[in-house]
Amino acid sequence: MARPKSAWIPPAGALATYRGRTRQSMRNVRVVAEASAGRMVVEAIGKRGVLVRFTVKRDNLVPMQPDLFD
């Protein structure tokens, strides 16, 4: 019997990639805090270049690739 994959729980201040509903809506975010019901508060650069905060499901966050800033 297969076990479900455990969700990654990022600490506050961690960088992550948010996977949206489509493949085109992937964006790099910074985790601000943990919210209720399995959600996280994150910050990202909005369309007008302004920092925006929004809440996402923890299941949609994945760690950034290790070679991104190497």
MIFI-142222 format. One record per atom (N, C-alpha, C): atom name; x, y, z. Coordinates in Angstrom, 2 decimals. Atoms other than C-alpha are relative to their C-alpha. Layout:
<mivexs>
{"CA" {X Y Z}}
...
</mivexs>
This chain:
<mivexs>
{"N" {0.84 -1.17 0.00}}
{"CA" {0.00 0.00 0.00}}
{"C" {0.89 1.24 0.00}}
{"N" {-0.83 -1.19 0.13}}
{"CA" {1.48 3.34 -1.06}}
{"C" {-0.37 1.03 1.07}}
{"N" {0.23 -1.04 -0.99}}
{"CA" {1.90 6.05 1.53}}
{"C" {-0.06 1.35 -0.71}}
{"N" {0.06 -1.32 0.63}}
{"CA" {0.94 9.63 0.66}}
{"C" {1.29 0.76 0.26}}
{"N" {-1.21 -0.79 -0.11}}
{"CA" {3.84 11.98 0.07}}
{"C" {-0.20 1.08 1.06}}
{"N" {0.14 -1.01 -1.05}}
{"CA" {4.44 14.20 3.09}}
{"C" {0.28 1.38 -0.59}}
{"N" {-0.13 -1.37 0.51}}
{"CA" {4.11 17.92 2.45}}
{"C" {1.22 0.66 0.63}}
{"N" {-1.14 -0.77 -0.47}}
{"CA" {7.14 20.17 2.78}}
{"C" {-0.53 1.17 0.81}}
{"N" {0.43 -1.11 -0.86}}
{"CA" {6.68 22.63 5.65}}
{"C" {1.14 1.00 0.07}}
{"N" {-1.09 -0.97 0.02}}
{"CA" {8.82 25.68 4.92}}
{"C" {-0.02 0.88 1.25}}
{"N" {-0.05 -0.93 -1.12}}
{"CA" {10.02 27.82 7.83}}
{"C" {-0.20 1.43 -0.49}}
{"N" {0.16 -1.42 0.36}}
{"CA" {9.33 31.56 7.90}}
{"C" {1.33 0.54 -0.52}}
{"N" {-1.20 -0.56 0.62}}
{"CA" {11.80 33.42 5.68}}
{"C" {0.58 -0.86 -1.11}}
{"N" {-0.52 0.90 1.04}}
{"CA" {12.39 30.47 3.34}}
{"C" {-0.48 0.43 -1.38}}
{"N" {0.38 -0.25 1.38}}
{"CA" {12.36 30.89 -0.42}}
{"C" {-0.61 -1.27 -0.56}}
{"N" {0.70 1.16 0.56}}
{"CA" {10.00 28.61 -2.33}}
{"C" {-0.55 0.37 -1.37}}
{"N" {0.67 -0.20 1.28}}
{"CA" {8.32 28.18 -5.68}}
{"C" {-1.46 -0.36 0.19}}
{"N" {1.44 0.23 -0.10}}
{"CA" {4.54 28.49 -5.79}}
{"C" {-0.50 -0.51 -1.34}}
{"N" {0.59 0.58 1.21}}
{"CA" {2.80 26.25 -8.33}}
{"C" {-1.47 0.34 -0.01}}
{"N" {1.40 -0.39 0.10}}
{"CA" {-0.49 27.80 -9.40}}
{"C" {-0.82 -1.03 -0.74}}
{"N" {0.92 0.92 0.68}}
{"CA" {-3.36 26.28 -11.34}}
{"C" {0.54 -0.47 -1.34}}
{"N" {-0.57 0.39 1.29}}
{"CA" {-1.45 26.23 -14.63}}
{"C" {1.51 0.01 0.11}}
{"N" {-1.46 0.04 0.01}}
{"CA" {2.18 25.59 -15.48}}
{"C" {0.61 1.40 -0.17}}
{"N" {-0.52 -1.34 0.23}}
{"CA" {2.60 29.23 -16.55}}
{"C" {-0.03 0.85 1.27}}
{"N" {0.14 -0.83 -1.19}}
{"CA" {1.66 30.52 -13.10}}
{"C" {0.90 -0.47 1.14}}
{"N" {-0.97 0.32 -1.04}}
{"CA" {4.79 29.45 -11.23}}
{"C" {0.75 1.27 0.35}}
{"N" {-0.74 -1.20 -0.41}}
{"CA" {6.43 32.19 -9.19}}
{"C" {0.80 -0.27 1.25}}
{"N" {-0.85 0.11 -1.18}}
{"CA" {9.18 32.52 -6.64}}
{"C" {-0.58 0.88 1.09}}
{"N" {0.59 -0.72 -1.11}}
{"CA" {7.93 33.57 -3.22}}
{"C" {0.89 -0.16 1.24}}
{"N" {-0.64 0.11 -1.31}}
{"CA" {9.22 34.17 0.30}}
{"C" {-1.09 -0.27 1.03}}
{"N" {0.99 0.37 -1.00}}
{"CA" {7.33 32.53 3.16}}
{"C" {0.08 1.01 1.16}}
{"N" {0.06 -0.97 -1.08}}
{"CA" {6.20 35.06 5.77}}
{"C" {-0.40 -0.68 1.30}}
{"N" {0.51 0.64 -1.21}}
{"CA" {4.21 32.96 8.25}}
{"C" {-0.91 -1.16 -0.37}}
{"N" {0.95 1.09 0.19}}
{"CA" {2.04 29.90 8.69}}
{"C" {-1.39 0.51 0.37}}
{"N" {1.39 -0.37 -0.27}}
{"CA" {-1.70 30.49 8.49}}
{"C" {-0.76 -1.25 0.43}}
{"N" {0.79 1.15 -0.43}}
{"CA" {-4.53 28.19 9.48}}
{"C" {-0.40 -0.88 -1.17}}
{"N" {0.54 0.96 0.97}}
{"CA" {-5.93 25.16 7.65}}
{"C" {1.00 -0.38 -1.09}}
{"N" {-0.99 0.45 0.97}}
{"CA" {-2.67 24.14 5.94}}
{"C" {0.38 1.04 -1.03}}
{"N" {-0.34 -1.08 0.93}}
{"CA" {-2.01 27.51 4.32}}
{"C" {1.18 0.79 0.53}}
{"N" {-1.16 -0.82 -0.35}}
{"CA" {1.00 29.81 4.29}}
{"C" {-0.19 1.40 -0.56}}
{"N" {-0.01 -1.38 0.49}}
{"CA" {1.30 33.59 3.97}}
{"C" {1.34 0.20 -0.68}}
{"N" {-1.22 -0.19 0.78}}
{"CA" {3.84 34.44 1.25}}
{"C" {0.04 1.40 -0.59}}
{"N" {-0.20 -1.27 0.68}}
{"CA" {5.28 37.54 -0.41}}
{"C" {0.60 -0.26 -1.37}}
{"N" {-0.54 0.11 1.35}}
{"CA" {6.03 37.97 -4.10}}
{"C" {-0.04 1.38 -0.65}}
{"N" {0.03 -1.24 0.77}}
{"CA" {6.66 40.74 -6.62}}
{"C" {-1.21 -0.05 -0.92}}
{"N" {1.22 -0.05 0.80}}
{"CA" {3.36 41.73 -8.23}}
{"C" {0.26 0.48 -1.42}}
{"N" {-0.12 -0.39 1.40}}
{"CA" {2.67 42.72 -11.83}}
{"C" {0.53 1.42 -0.18}}
{"N" {-0.47 -1.39 0.09}}
{"CA" {3.40 46.41 -11.15}}
{"C" {1.32 0.22 0.73}}
{"N" {-1.28 -0.12 -0.68}}
{"CA" {6.63 45.68 -9.30}}
{"C" {-0.12 0.30 1.49}}
{"N" {0.24 -0.27 -1.41}}
{"CA" {5.08 46.14 -5.87}}
{"C" {-0.06 -1.33 0.75}}
{"N" {0.03 1.19 -0.82}}
{"CA" {5.54 43.60 -3.08}}
{"C" {-1.43 -0.28 0.46}}
{"N" {1.36 0.37 -0.39}}
{"CA" {2.27 41.73 -2.46}}
{"C" {0.06 -1.23 0.91}}
{"N" {0.13 1.16 -0.89}}
{"CA" {1.24 39.26 0.24}}
{"C" {-1.30 -0.71 -0.33}}
{"N" {1.20 0.78 0.23}}
{"CA" {-1.20 36.45 -0.32}}
{"C" {0.15 -1.35 0.69}}
{"N" {0.03 1.28 -0.69}}
{"CA" {-2.18 33.11 1.19}}
{"C" {-0.13 -1.12 -1.02}}
{"N" {0.03 1.14 0.92}}
{"CA" {-1.52 29.81 -0.59}}
{"C" {-0.06 -1.29 0.81}}
{"N" {-0.01 1.30 -0.64}}
{"CA" {-2.01 26.15 0.21}}
{"C" {1.43 -0.51 0.10}}
{"N" {-1.35 0.51 -0.23}}
{"CA" {1.09 24.53 1.67}}
{"C" {0.37 -1.07 -1.03}}
{"N" {-0.28 1.05 0.98}}
{"CA" {0.75 21.65 -0.84}}
{"C" {0.50 0.56 -1.32}}
{"N" {-0.43 -0.61 1.25}}
{"CA" {1.40 24.10 -3.71}}
{"C" {1.37 0.64 0.07}}
{"N" {-1.35 -0.54 -0.14}}
{"CA" {4.79 25.19 -2.35}}
{"C" {1.02 -1.12 -0.12}}
{"N" {-1.10 0.95 0.13}}
{"CA" {7.94 23.35 -3.38}}
{"C" {1.30 0.74 0.25}}
{"N" {-1.29 -0.68 -0.23}}
{"CA" {11.55 24.07 -2.39}}
{"C" {0.60 0.46 -1.33}}
{"N" {-0.69 -0.48 1.21}}
{"CA" {13.59 26.10 -4.85}}
{"C" {1.11 -0.97 -0.36}}
{"N" {-1.07 0.86 0.46}}
{"CA" {16.12 24.24 -6.93}}
{"C" {1.31 0.47 0.62}}
{"N" {-1.23 -0.38 -0.69}}
{"CA" {19.53 24.18 -5.20}}
{"C" {0.99 0.75 -0.89}}
{"N" {-0.96 -0.65 0.88}}
{"CA" {21.41 25.41 -8.27}}
{"C" {-0.48 1.36 -0.51}}
{"N" {0.56 -1.27 0.49}}
{"CA" {19.30 28.55 -8.73}}
{"C" {0.95 1.16 0.26}}
{"N" {-0.86 -1.12 -0.34}}
{"CA" {21.72 30.90 -6.95}}
{"C" {1.48 -0.38 0.06}}
{"N" {-1.41 0.42 0.00}}
{"CA" {24.98 28.95 -7.42}}
{"C" {0.79 0.72 -1.06}}
</mivexs>
